[in-house]
Amino acid sequence: NSSTLTTPQNQVDSLMQEVADEAGLELNLDLPSAQSNTLGTSTATASSEQDELSQRLAKLRQM
Amino acid sequence: AEAGMTSNTRKNVGPGEPVLATQKHHHRKAFEYISKALKIDEEDAGRKDQAIEMYKRGIAELEKGIALDVANGQGESWERARRLQEKMMTNMVMAQERLEILERALSGLVVGETVDIPDIILRGPSPS
């Protein structure tokens, strides 16, 4: 198929980026927690969020 | 998305999933409430009565999350759920301790008023 050869590189790149985004390959760690919904929260995220609470609670205990 | 290390332990799909989703839901609510409580509590001038309210709500969500049975599921997502449950237990205990301290402190502030505070809150549990 000759059409693939004539596709501009930048279009290929943007399509690749699109596919990557859709597959969630990009790790967006800066996502505010308030915006992530329940189903979107992975257990790993949940786990580190619980850790965060532990640390903050422990700090208050030392005061 | 959660490809395990082996394809043999494939029991994490099926009737167990709603439990895991429910656990996450309660985690999420608890996290929101306790985060709010901590934010208020960490400020010196924070309204401690508001922090108390948020701690209570957070603890209630943790209780619901911990009450879910995740003991018997096979596979990585269940193991993670069990670890999450342990962390929720830790935080429930810590949040309760903090709540008791705040309630005690607050009851000290309103000593001039007539308030019915059980001795257990004023003095704390007697050492045994």
N, CA and C atoms of all chains as a GROMACS GRO file, in nm:
protein
  573
    1ASN      N    1   0.084  -0.120   0.000
    1ASN     CA    2   0.000   0.000   0.000
    1ASN      C    3   0.088   0.125   0.000
    2SER      N    4   0.080   0.203  -0.109
    2SER     CA    5   0.172   0.314  -0.126
    2SER      C    6   0.133   0.434  -0.041
    3SER      N    7   0.009   0.441   0.002
    3SER     CA    8  -0.036   0.560   0.076
    3SER      C    9   0.036   0.575   0.209
    4THR      N   10   0.074   0.464   0.271
    4THR     CA   11   0.146   0.471   0.398
    4THR      C   12   0.279   0.542   0.382
    5LEU      N   13   0.338   0.526   0.267
    5LEU     CA   14   0.470   0.585   0.244
    5LEU      C   15   0.463   0.735   0.228
    6THR      N   16   0.348   0.782   0.188
    6THR     CA   17   0.340   0.926   0.162
    6THR      C   18   0.279   1.003   0.280
    7THR      N   19   0.246   0.931   0.389
    7THR     CA   20   0.190   1.001   0.504
    7THR      C   21   0.298   1.081   0.574
    8PRO      N   22   0.275   1.211   0.594
    8PRO     CA   23   0.378   1.293   0.659
    8PRO      C   24   0.411   1.244   0.800
    9GLN      N   25   0.535   1.257   0.835
    9GLN     CA   26   0.584   1.208   0.963
    9GLN      C   27   0.509   1.270   1.081
   10ASN      N   28   0.481   1.400   1.070
   10ASN     CA   29   0.416   1.464   1.185
   10ASN      C   30   0.275   1.410   1.209
   11GLN      N   31   0.208   1.367   1.100
   11GLN     CA   32   0.076   1.307   1.118
   11GLN      C   33   0.086   1.172   1.187
   12VAL      N   34   0.188   1.100   1.150
   12VAL     CA   35   0.211   0.970   1.214
   12VAL      C   36   0.238   0.990   1.363
   13ASP      N   37   0.322   1.088   1.390
   13ASP     CA   38   0.357   1.116   1.530
   13ASP      C   39   0.235   1.151   1.613
   14SER      N   40   0.151   1.238   1.557
   14SER     CA   41   0.036   1.281   1.636
   14SER      C   42  -0.063   1.168   1.655
   15LEU      N   43  -0.071   1.080   1.554
   15LEU     CA   44  -0.159   0.964   1.567
   15LEU      C   45  -0.106   0.869   1.676
   16MET      N   46   0.024   0.850   1.676
   16MET     CA   47   0.086   0.765   1.778
   16MET      C   48   0.057   0.819   1.917
   17GLN      N   49   0.070   0.951   1.929
   17GLN     CA   50   0.046   1.016   2.058
   17GLN      C   51  -0.099   0.996   2.100
   18GLU      N   52  -0.188   1.006   2.003
   18GLU     CA   53  -0.330   0.989   2.030
   18GLU      C   54  -0.359   0.849   2.083
   19VAL      N   55  -0.301   0.752   2.015
   19VAL     CA   56  -0.322   0.613   2.055
   19VAL      C   57  -0.265   0.589   2.195
   20ALA      N   58  -0.147   0.646   2.219
   20ALA     CA   59  -0.084   0.630   2.351
   20ALA      C   60  -0.171   0.692   2.458
   21ASP      N   61  -0.226   0.809   2.429
   21ASP     CA   62  -0.312   0.877   2.525
   21ASP      C   63  -0.435   0.794   2.556
   22GLU      N   64  -0.493   0.740   2.450
   22GLU     CA   65  -0.615   0.662   2.469
   22GLU      C   66  -0.588   0.536   2.551
   23ALA      N   67  -0.472   0.480   2.530
   23ALA     CA   68  -0.438   0.358   2.604
   23ALA      C   69  -0.390   0.390   2.745
   24GLY      N   70  -0.379   0.519   2.774
   24GLY     CA   71  -0.336   0.559   2.908
   24GLY      C   72  -0.191   0.527   2.935
   25LEU      N   73  -0.110   0.530   2.829
   25LEU     CA   74   0.030   0.495   2.847
   25LEU      C   75   0.108   0.604   2.920
   26GLU      N   76   0.060   0.725   2.902
   26GLU     CA   77   0.126   0.836   2.969
   26GLU      C   78   0.085   0.837   3.115
   27LEU      N   79   0.182   0.835   3.203
   27LEU     CA   80   0.149   0.840   3.345
   27LEU      C   81   0.133   0.985   3.387
   28ASN      N   82   0.011   1.023   3.418
   28ASN     CA   83  -0.011   1.160   3.461
   28ASN      C   84  -0.021   1.163   3.613
   29LEU      N   85   0.093   1.182   3.676
   29LEU     CA   86   0.097   1.176   3.822
   29LEU      C   87   0.047   1.304   3.887
   30ASP      N   88   0.036   1.409   3.807
   30ASP     CA   89  -0.005   1.537   3.864
   30ASP      C   90  -0.156   1.554   3.869
   31LEU      N   91  -0.227   1.454   3.827
   31LEU     CA   92  -0.373   1.461   3.825
   31LEU      C   93  -0.424   1.488   3.967
   32PRO      N   94  -0.502   1.596   3.983
   32PRO     CA   95  -0.554   1.624   4.118
   32PRO      C   96  -0.646   1.512   4.164
   33SER      N   97  -0.630   1.477   4.290
   33SER     CA   98  -0.703   1.361   4.340
   33SER      C   99  -0.854   1.384   4.339
   34ALA      N  100  -0.894   1.510   4.352
   34ALA     CA  101  -1.037   1.539   4.355
   34ALA      C  102  -1.104   1.505   4.222
   35GLN      N  103  -1.024   1.509   4.116
   35GLN     CA  104  -1.084   1.486   3.985
   35GLN      C  105  -1.091   1.339   3.946
   36SER      N  106  -1.009   1.258   4.009
   36SER     CA  107  -1.011   1.117   3.972
   36SER      C  108  -1.133   1.051   4.037
   37ASN      N  109  -1.210   0.983   3.960
   37ASN     CA  110  -1.330   0.922   4.016
   37ASN      C  111  -1.298   0.786   4.075
   38THR      N  112  -1.397   0.729   4.138
   38THR     CA  113  -1.378   0.605   4.212
   38THR      C  114  -1.327   0.492   4.122
   39LEU      N  115  -1.391   0.478   4.008
   39LEU     CA  116  -1.355   0.365   3.923
   39LEU      C  117  -1.218   0.384   3.860
   40GLY      N  118  -1.179   0.509   3.844
   40GLY     CA  119  -1.050   0.535   3.781
   40GLY      C  120  -0.933   0.518   3.876
   41THR      N  121  -0.962   0.511   4.006
   41THR     CA  122  -0.856   0.498   4.103
   41THR      C  123  -0.804   0.355   4.105
   42SER      N  124  -0.676   0.341   4.078
   42SER     CA  125  -0.621   0.206   4.088
   42SER      C  126  -0.593   0.176   4.234
   43THR      N  127  -0.583   0.049   4.264
   43THR     CA  128  -0.556   0.011   4.402
   43THR      C  129  -0.420   0.062   4.446
   44ALA      N  130  -0.328   0.071   4.350
   44ALA     CA  131  -0.196   0.122   4.383
   44ALA      C  132  -0.204   0.267   4.428
   45THR      N  133  -0.286   0.345   4.358
   45THR     CA  134  -0.307   0.485   4.397
   45THR      C  135  -0.371   0.490   4.534
   46ALA      N  136  -0.473   0.409   4.552
   46ALA     CA  137  -0.543   0.406   4.680
   46ALA      C  138  -0.445   0.376   4.793
   47SER      N  139  -0.358   0.282   4.766
   47SER     CA  140  -0.261   0.240   4.866
   47SER      C  141  -0.168   0.355   4.906
   48SER      N  142  -0.120   0.428   4.806
   48SER     CA  143  -0.028   0.538   4.838
   48SER      C  144  -0.103   0.654   4.903
   49GLU      N  145  -0.231   0.666   4.871
   49GLU     CA  146  -0.310   0.770   4.937
   49GLU      C  147  -0.330   0.738   5.085
   50GLN      N  148  -0.350   0.610   5.113
   50GLN     CA  149  -0.363   0.570   5.254
   50GLN      C  150  -0.231   0.594   5.328
   51ASP      N  151  -0.119   0.568   5.258
   51ASP     CA  152   0.012   0.594   5.317
   51ASP      C  153   0.027   0.741   5.353
   52GLU      N  154  -0.022   0.825   5.262
   52GLU     CA  155  -0.011   0.969   5.285
   52GLU      C  156  -0.087   1.008   5.412
   53LEU      N  157  -0.207   0.952   5.427
   53LEU     CA  158  -0.286   0.981   5.547
   53LEU      C  159  -0.212   0.936   5.672
   54SER      N  160  -0.152   0.818   5.665
   54SER     CA  161  -0.077   0.765   5.781
   54SER      C  162   0.034   0.861   5.822
   55GLN      N  163   0.107   0.909   5.721
   55GLN     CA  164   0.219   0.998   5.751
   55GLN      C  165   0.173   1.127   5.816
   56ARG      N  166   0.065   1.181   5.761
   56ARG     CA  167   0.016   1.308   5.816
   56ARG      C  168  -0.041   1.288   5.956
   57LEU      N  169  -0.109   1.178   5.977
   57LEU     CA  170  -0.163   1.149   6.111
   57LEU      C  171  -0.050   1.128   6.211
   58ALA      N  172   0.056   1.060   6.165
   58ALA     CA  173   0.170   1.035   6.253
   58ALA      C  174   0.238   1.165   6.294
   59LYS      N  175   0.245   1.258   6.200
   59LYS     CA  176   0.308   1.387   6.226
   59LYS      C  177   0.230   1.463   6.334
   60LEU      N  178   0.098   1.459   6.324
   60LEU     CA  179   0.014   1.529   6.422
   60LEU      C  180   0.032   1.468   6.561
   61ARG      N  181   0.056   1.337   6.561
   61ARG     CA  182   0.070   1.268   6.689
   61ARG      C  183   0.196   1.314   6.762
   62GLN      N  184   0.298   1.355   6.685
   62GLN     CA  185   0.424   1.397   6.746
   62GLN      C  186   0.417   1.536   6.806
   63MET      N  187   0.314   1.612   6.767
   63MET     CA  188   0.308   1.751   6.813
   63MET      C  189   0.264   1.762   6.959
   64ALA      N  190  -0.583  -0.474   3.210
   64ALA     CA  191  -0.469  -0.386   3.234
   64ALA      C  192  -0.378  -0.442   3.344
   65GLU      N  193  -0.440  -0.515   3.438
   65GLU     CA  194  -0.361  -0.567   3.547
   65GLU      C  195  -0.310  -0.708   3.516
   66ALA      N  196  -0.220  -0.716   3.424
   66ALA     CA  197  -0.168  -0.847   3.389
   66ALA      C  198  -0.081  -0.899   3.501
   67GLY      N  199  -0.117  -1.011   3.555
   67GLY     CA  200  -0.040  -1.068   3.664
   67GLY      C  201   0.088  -1.131   3.612
   68MET      N  202   0.166  -1.188   3.703
   68MET     CA  203   0.290  -1.248   3.659
   68MET      C  204   0.263  -1.384   3.594
   69THR      N  205   0.158  -1.449   3.639
   69THR     CA  206   0.121  -1.574   3.576
   69THR      C  207  -0.020  -1.563   3.523
   70SER      N  208  -0.050  -1.640   3.422
   70SER     CA  209  -0.185  -1.634   3.367
   70SER      C  210  -0.274  -1.740   3.434
   71ASN      N  211  -0.215  -1.817   3.525
   71ASN     CA  212  -0.293  -1.922   3.592
   71ASN      C  213  -0.390  -1.865   3.694
   72THR      N  214  -0.344  -1.765   3.767
   72THR     CA  215  -0.429  -1.707   3.871
   72THR      C  216  -0.522  -1.606   3.808
   73ARG      N  217  -0.628  -1.654   3.754
   73ARG     CA  218  -0.717  -1.568   3.677
   73ARG      C  219  -0.850  -1.552   3.749
   74LYS      N  220  -0.848  -1.565   3.878
   74LYS     CA  221  -0.974  -1.559   3.951
   74LYS      C  222  -1.013  -1.417   3.990
   75ASN      N  223  -0.930  -1.321   3.950
   75ASN     CA  224  -0.966  -1.184   3.988
   75ASN      C  225  -1.071  -1.122   3.898
   76VAL      N  226  -1.119  -1.196   3.802
   76VAL     CA  227  -1.231  -1.149   3.722
   76VAL      C  228  -1.353  -1.230   3.765
   77GLY      N  229  -1.465  -1.162   3.781
   77GLY     CA  230  -1.584  -1.236   3.818
   77GLY      C  231  -1.660  -1.172   3.931
   78PRO      N  232  -1.730  -1.253   4.011
   78PRO     CA  233  -1.818  -1.199   4.112
   78PRO      C  234  -1.745  -1.118   4.219
   79GLY      N  235  -1.614  -1.136   4.229
   79GLY     CA  236  -1.539  -1.064   4.331
   79GLY      C  237  -1.521  -0.917   4.301
   80GLU      N  238  -1.524  -0.883   4.175
   80GLU     CA  239  -1.492  -0.746   4.134
   80GLU      C  240  -1.573  -0.636   4.203
   81PRO      N  241  -1.706  -0.654   4.217
   81PRO     CA  242  -1.783  -0.548   4.284
   81PRO      C  243  -1.730  -0.517   4.424
   82VAL      N  244  -1.682  -0.618   4.494
   82VAL     CA  245  -1.628  -0.595   4.628
   82VAL      C  246  -1.506  -0.502   4.620
   83LEU      N  247  -1.421  -0.529   4.522
   83LEU     CA  248  -1.302  -0.446   4.507
   83LEU      C  249  -1.340  -0.303   4.470
   84ALA      N  250  -1.440  -0.290   4.385
   84ALA     CA  251  -1.487  -0.155   4.347
   84ALA      C  252  -1.546  -0.083   4.468
   85THR      N  253  -1.621  -0.158   4.549
   85THR     CA  254  -1.680  -0.099   4.670
   85THR      C  255  -1.571  -0.056   4.767
   86GLN      N  256  -1.469  -0.139   4.778
   86GLN     CA  257  -1.358  -0.105   4.868
   86GLN      C  258  -1.293   0.027   4.824
   87LYS      N  259  -1.271   0.038   4.693
   87LYS     CA  260  -1.211   0.160   4.640
   87LYS      C  261  -1.300   0.280   4.666
   88HIS      N  262  -1.429   0.257   4.650
   88HIS     CA  263  -1.524   0.366   4.674
   88HIS      C  264  -1.511   0.419   4.818
   89HIS      N  265  -1.510   0.328   4.914
   89HIS     CA  266  -1.500   0.371   5.053
   89HIS      C  267  -1.364   0.432   5.083
   90HIS      N  268  -1.260   0.376   5.019
   90HIS     CA  269  -1.128   0.437   5.033
   90HIS      C  270  -1.132   0.582   4.989
   91ARG      N  271  -1.193   0.602   4.870
   91ARG     CA  272  -1.197   0.735   4.810
   91ARG      C  273  -1.268   0.836   4.902
   92LYS      N  274  -1.385   0.794   4.952
   92LYS     CA  275  -1.461   0.883   5.041
   92LYS      C  276  -1.381   0.911   5.169
   93ALA      N  277  -1.324   0.806   5.224
   93ALA     CA  278  -1.246   0.820   5.347
   93ALA      C  279  -1.128   0.914   5.324
   94PHE      N  280  -1.063   0.896   5.211
   94PHE     CA  281  -0.947   0.980   5.178
   94PHE      C  282  -0.988   1.127   5.169
   95GLU      N  283  -1.102   1.152   5.105
   95GLU     CA  284  -1.149   1.289   5.091
   95GLU      C  285  -1.179   1.351   5.227
   96TYR      N  286  -1.252   1.278   5.309
   96TYR     CA  287  -1.289   1.332   5.440
   96TYR      C  288  -1.167   1.353   5.530
   97ILE      N  289  -1.082   1.254   5.536
   97ILE     CA  290  -0.968   1.264   5.628
   97ILE      C  291  -0.866   1.366   5.577
   98SER      N  292  -0.854   1.378   5.445
   98SER     CA  293  -0.767   1.484   5.392
   98SER      C  294  -0.816   1.620   5.435
   99LYS      N  295  -0.948   1.638   5.427
   99LYS     CA  296  -1.006   1.766   5.470
   99LYS      C  297  -0.982   1.787   5.619
  100ALA      N  298  -1.004   1.682   5.696
  100ALA     CA  299  -0.983   1.691   5.841
  100ALA      C  300  -0.839   1.731   5.871
  101LEU      N  301  -0.745   1.666   5.804
  101LEU     CA  302  -0.603   1.693   5.827
  101LEU      C  303  -0.567   1.836   5.790
  102LYS      N  304  -0.624   1.883   5.679
  102LYS     CA  305  -0.593   2.017   5.632
  102LYS      C  306  -0.634   2.119   5.738
  103ILE      N  307  -0.751   2.100   5.795
  103ILE     CA  308  -0.799   2.190   5.901
  103ILE      C  309  -0.714   2.172   6.027
  104ASP      N  310  -0.691   2.046   6.059
  104ASP     CA  311  -0.622   2.010   6.183
  104ASP      C  312  -0.477   2.058   6.184
  105GLU      N  313  -0.414   2.058   6.067
  105GLU     CA  314  -0.273   2.097   6.059
  105GLU      C  315  -0.250   2.246   6.078
  106GLU      N  316  -0.357   2.322   6.059
  106GLU     CA  317  -0.346   2.466   6.085
  106GLU      C  318  -0.369   2.492   6.233
  107ASP      N  319  -0.286   2.580   6.288
  107ASP     CA  320  -0.300   2.610   6.431
  107ASP      C  321  -0.436   2.670   6.462
  108ALA      N  322  -0.480   2.758   6.370
  108ALA     CA  323  -0.606   2.827   6.395
  108ALA      C  324  -0.726   2.755   6.334
  109GLY      N  325  -0.701   2.632   6.290
  109GLY     CA  326  -0.808   2.557   6.224
  109GLY      C  327  -0.925   2.531   6.317
  110ARG      N  328  -1.043   2.526   6.259
  110ARG     CA  329  -1.162   2.497   6.339
  110ARG      C  330  -1.163   2.350   6.375
  111LYS      N  331  -1.125   2.321   6.498
  111LYS     CA  332  -1.110   2.181   6.538
  111LYS      C  333  -1.244   2.106   6.538
  112ASP      N  334  -1.352   2.180   6.562
  112ASP     CA  335  -1.482   2.113   6.559
  112ASP      C  336  -1.514   2.063   6.418
  113GLN      N  337  -1.470   2.139   6.318
  113GLN     CA  338  -1.490   2.095   6.180
  113GLN      C  339  -1.401   1.975   6.148
  114ALA      N  340  -1.279   1.981   6.199
  114ALA     CA  341  -1.188   1.868   6.178
  114ALA      C  342  -1.247   1.741   6.240
  115ILE      N  343  -1.304   1.755   6.359
  115ILE     CA  344  -1.365   1.642   6.427
  115ILE      C  345  -1.475   1.579   6.341
  116GLU      N  346  -1.559   1.665   6.284
  116GLU     CA  347  -1.669   1.617   6.201
  116GLU      C  348  -1.615   1.539   6.080
  117MET      N  349  -1.510   1.594   6.017
  117MET     CA  350  -1.453   1.529   5.899
  117MET      C  351  -1.384   1.397   5.936
  118TYR      N  352  -1.316   1.395   6.050
  118TYR     CA  353  -1.254   1.270   6.095
  118TYR      C  354  -1.361   1.163   6.115
  119LYS      N  355  -1.473   1.205   6.177
  119LYS     CA  356  -1.579   1.108   6.204
  119LYS      C  357  -1.633   1.047   6.076
  120ARG      N  358  -1.655   1.134   5.976
  120ARG     CA  359  -1.707   1.083   5.848
  120ARG      C  360  -1.605   0.992   5.781
  121GLY      N  361  -1.480   1.033   5.788
  121GLY     CA  362  -1.374   0.952   5.728
  121GLY      C  363  -1.363   0.816   5.795
  122ILE      N  364  -1.372   0.816   5.927
  122ILE     CA  365  -1.362   0.690   6.001
  122ILE      C  366  -1.479   0.598   5.965
  123ALA      N  367  -1.598   0.658   5.949
  123ALA     CA  368  -1.715   0.577   5.911
  123ALA      C  369  -1.694   0.510   5.775
  124GLU      N  370  -1.631   0.583   5.683
  124GLU     CA  371  -1.605   0.525   5.550
  124GLU      C  372  -1.498   0.416   5.560
  125LEU      N  373  -1.398   0.439   5.643
  125LEU     CA  374  -1.294   0.338   5.661
  125LEU      C  375  -1.356   0.211   5.719
  126GLU      N  376  -1.446   0.229   5.814
  126GLU     CA  377  -1.512   0.112   5.875
  126GLU      C  378  -1.585   0.030   5.770
  127LYS      N  379  -1.657   0.100   5.683
  127LYS     CA  380  -1.731   0.028   5.578
  127LYS      C  381  -1.635  -0.044   5.484
  128GLY      N  382  -1.525   0.022   5.453
  128GLY     CA  383  -1.428  -0.039   5.362
  128GLY      C  384  -1.362  -0.162   5.425
  129ILE      N  385  -1.331  -0.151   5.552
  129ILE     CA  386  -1.264  -0.260   5.622
  129ILE      C  387  -1.357  -0.379   5.641
  130ALA      N  388  -1.487  -0.349   5.655
  130ALA     CA  389  -1.586  -0.456   5.678
  130ALA      C  390  -1.601  -0.549   5.558
  131LEU      N  391  -1.557  -0.505   5.443
  131LEU     CA  392  -1.571  -0.589   5.324
  131LEU      C  393  -1.479  -0.710   5.333
  132ASP      N  394  -1.529  -0.822   5.289
  132ASP     CA  395  -1.452  -0.945   5.296
  132ASP      C  396  -1.362  -0.959   5.173
  133VAL      N  397  -1.233  -0.941   5.193
  133VAL     CA  398  -1.140  -0.957   5.082
  133VAL      C  399  -1.039  -1.069   5.114
  134ALA      N  400  -1.074  -1.151   5.213
  134ALA     CA  401  -0.977  -1.247   5.265
  134ALA      C  402  -0.947  -1.363   5.170
  135ASN      N  403  -1.044  -1.400   5.089
  135ASN     CA  404  -1.029  -1.528   5.018
  135ASN      C  405  -1.002  -1.520   4.868
  136GLY      N  406  -1.001  -1.401   4.814
  136GLY     CA  407  -0.978  -1.391   4.670
  136GLY      C  408  -0.838  -1.429   4.630
  137GLN      N  409  -0.827  -1.486   4.511
  137GLN     CA  410  -0.695  -1.525   4.459
  137GLN      C  411  -0.650  -1.424   4.355
  138GLY      N  412  -0.522  -1.403   4.350
  138GLY     CA  413  -0.468  -1.317   4.246
  138GLY      C  414  -0.418  -1.185   4.298
  139GLU      N  415  -0.350  -1.115   4.211
  139GLU     CA  416  -0.278  -0.995   4.253
  139GLU      C  417  -0.371  -0.884   4.300
  140SER      N  418  -0.484  -0.868   4.231
  140SER     CA  419  -0.570  -0.756   4.270
  140SER      C  420  -0.631  -0.779   4.408
  141TRP      N  421  -0.651  -0.907   4.444
  141TRP     CA  422  -0.702  -0.938   4.578
  141TRP      C  423  -0.594  -0.917   4.683
  142GLU      N  424  -0.472  -0.951   4.647
  142GLU     CA  425  -0.364  -0.928   4.742
  142GLU      C  426  -0.346  -0.779   4.770
  143ARG      N  427  -0.360  -0.701   4.664
  143ARG     CA  428  -0.352  -0.556   4.682
  143ARG      C  429  -0.467  -0.507   4.769
  144ALA      N  430  -0.584  -0.565   4.747
  144ALA     CA  431  -0.701  -0.526   4.826
  144ALA      C  432  -0.678  -0.556   4.974
  145ARG      N  433  -0.610  -0.668   5.000
  145ARG     CA  434  -0.582  -0.704   5.141
  145ARG      C  435  -0.481  -0.606   5.202
  146ARG      N  436  -0.384  -0.567   5.123
  146ARG     CA  437  -0.287  -0.469   5.174
  146ARG      C  438  -0.355  -0.335   5.198
  147LEU      N  439  -0.445  -0.301   5.107
  147LEU     CA  440  -0.519  -0.175   5.125
  147LEU      C  441  -0.604  -0.180   5.250
  148GLN      N  442  -0.663  -0.295   5.274
  148GLN     CA  443  -0.745  -0.312   5.394
  148GLN      C  444  -0.662  -0.291   5.521
  149GLU      N  445  -0.540  -0.345   5.520
  149GLU     CA  446  -0.452  -0.327   5.636
  149GLU      C  447  -0.420  -0.180   5.660
  150LYS      N  448  -0.393  -0.110   5.549
  150LYS     CA  449  -0.362   0.032   5.562
  150LYS      C  450  -0.482   0.111   5.612
  151MET      N  451  -0.599   0.071   5.568
  151MET     CA  452  -0.720   0.138   5.614
  151MET      C  453  -0.741   0.115   5.764
  152MET      N  454  -0.707  -0.006   5.809
  152MET     CA  455  -0.718  -0.035   5.952
  152MET      C  456  -0.622   0.053   6.031
  153THR      N  457  -0.498   0.063   5.983
  153THR     CA  458  -0.399   0.148   6.050
  153THR      C  459  -0.451   0.290   6.062
  154ASN      N  460  -0.503   0.340   5.951
  154ASN     CA  461  -0.548   0.479   5.951
  154ASN      C  462  -0.673   0.499   6.035
  155MET      N  463  -0.756   0.397   6.043
  155MET     CA  464  -0.874   0.409   6.126
  155MET      C  465  -0.834   0.425   6.273
  156VAL      N  466  -0.739   0.344   6.315
  156VAL     CA  467  -0.690   0.353   6.453
  156VAL      C  468  -0.626   0.490   6.480
  157MET      N  469  -0.542   0.533   6.385
  157MET     CA  470  -0.473   0.661   6.403
  157MET      C  471  -0.571   0.778   6.402
  158ALA      N  472  -0.668   0.772   6.313
  158ALA     CA  473  -0.767   0.881   6.304
  158ALA      C  474  -0.852   0.885   6.431
  159GLN      N  475  -0.883   0.767   6.485
  159GLN     CA  476  -0.962   0.761   6.608
  159GLN      C  477  -0.885   0.820   6.725
  160GLU      N  478  -0.755   0.788   6.730
  160GLU     CA  479  -0.671   0.845   6.836
  160GLU      C  480  -0.670   0.997   6.828
  161ARG      N  481  -0.652   1.046   6.706
  161ARG     CA  482  -0.648   1.190   6.685
  161ARG      C  483  -0.782   1.254   6.722
  162LEU      N  484  -0.889   1.188   6.684
  162LEU     CA  485  -1.023   1.236   6.714
  162LEU      C  486  -1.044   1.249   6.864
  163GLU      N  487  -0.997   1.149   6.938
  163GLU     CA  488  -1.013   1.153   7.083
  163GLU      C  489  -0.936   1.269   7.145
  164ILE      N  490  -0.814   1.291   7.092
  164ILE     CA  491  -0.733   1.402   7.143
  164ILE      C  492  -0.804   1.535   7.119
  165LEU      N  493  -0.857   1.551   6.999
  165LEU     CA  494  -0.926   1.677   6.966
  165LEU      C  495  -1.050   1.696   7.051
  166GLU      N  496  -1.124   1.587   7.069
  166GLU     CA  497  -1.247   1.598   7.149
  166GLU      C  498  -1.214   1.633   7.293
  167ARG      N  499  -1.107   1.576   7.343
  167ARG     CA  500  -1.063   1.607   7.478
  167ARG      C  501  -1.022   1.754   7.489
  168ALA      N  502  -0.944   1.799   7.389
  168ALA     CA  503  -0.897   1.938   7.390
  168ALA      C  504  -1.015   2.034   7.381
  169LEU      N  505  -1.109   2.001   7.297
  169LEU     CA  506  -1.225   2.087   7.276
  169LEU      C  507  -1.311   2.091   7.401
  170SER      N  508  -1.324   1.978   7.468
  170SER     CA  509  -1.405   1.977   7.590
  170SER      C  510  -1.336   2.058   7.700
  171GLY      N  511  -1.203   2.067   7.693
  171GLY     CA  512  -1.130   2.149   7.788
  171GLY      C  513  -1.158   2.297   7.767
  172LEU      N  514  -1.180   2.334   7.641
  172LEU     CA  515  -1.204   2.474   7.608
  172LEU      C  516  -1.341   2.521   7.655
  173VAL      N  517  -1.436   2.430   7.661
  173VAL     CA  518  -1.573   2.470   7.694
  173VAL      C  519  -1.608   2.430   7.837
  174VAL      N  520  -1.504   2.419   7.921
  174VAL     CA  521  -1.525   2.372   8.057
  174VAL      C  522  -1.620   2.462   8.135
  175GLY      N  523  -1.618   2.593   8.100
  175GLY     CA  524  -1.705   2.687   8.169
  175GLY      C  525  -1.853   2.659   8.142
  176GLU      N  526  -1.882   2.603   8.028
  176GLU     CA  527  -2.021   2.576   7.995
  176GLU      C  528  -2.064   2.441   8.053
  177THR      N  529  -2.193   2.427   8.059
  177THR     CA  530  -2.242   2.299   8.109
  177THR      C  531  -2.252   2.201   7.993
  178VAL      N  532  -2.159   2.113   7.990
  178VAL     CA  533  -2.164   2.011   7.886
  178VAL      C  534  -2.148   1.874   7.950
  179ASP      N  535  -2.220   1.784   7.898
  179ASP     CA  536  -2.213   1.648   7.951
  179ASP      C  537  -2.109   1.570   7.874
  180ILE      N  538  -1.994   1.558   7.931
  180ILE     CA  539  -1.889   1.482   7.864
  180ILE      C  540  -1.856   1.359   7.949
  181PRO      N  541  -1.866   1.246   7.890
  181PRO     CA  542  -1.834   1.126   7.967
  181PRO      C  543  -1.690   1.130   8.019
  182ASP      N  544  -1.670   1.076   8.136
  182ASP     CA  545  -1.538   1.076   8.198
  182ASP      C  546  -1.430   1.015   8.109
  183ILE      N  547  -1.474   0.918   8.031
  183ILE     CA  548  -1.377   0.846   7.949
  183ILE      C  549  -1.310   0.940   7.849
  184ILE      N  550  -1.386   1.040   7.801
  184ILE     CA  551  -1.328   1.135   7.706
  184ILE      C  552  -1.239   1.235   7.778
  185LEU      N  553  -1.283   1.278   7.896
  185LEU     CA  554  -1.204   1.375   7.970
  185LEU      C  555  -1.073   1.318   8.018
  186ARG      N  556  -1.078   1.201   8.072
  186ARG     CA  557  -0.959   1.144   8.132
  186ARG      C  558  -0.887   1.045   8.042
  187GLY      N  559  -0.960   0.997   7.944
  187GLY     CA  560  -0.900   0.896   7.857
  187GLY      C  561  -0.910   0.762   7.924
  188PRO      N  562  -0.885   0.659   7.846
  188PRO     CA  563  -0.891   0.525   7.903
  188PRO      C  564  -0.786   0.507   8.011
  189SER      N  565  -0.824   0.451   8.123
  189SER     CA  566  -0.728   0.433   8.232
  189SER      C  567  -0.626   0.327   8.193
  190PRO      N  568  -0.501   0.353   8.225
  190PRO     CA  569  -0.396   0.255   8.189
  190PRO      C  570  -0.417   0.124   8.264
  191SER      N  571  -0.402   0.018   8.192
  191SER     CA  572  -0.427  -0.111   8.256
  191SER      C  573  -0.298  -0.190   8.267
   0.00000   0.00000   0.00000
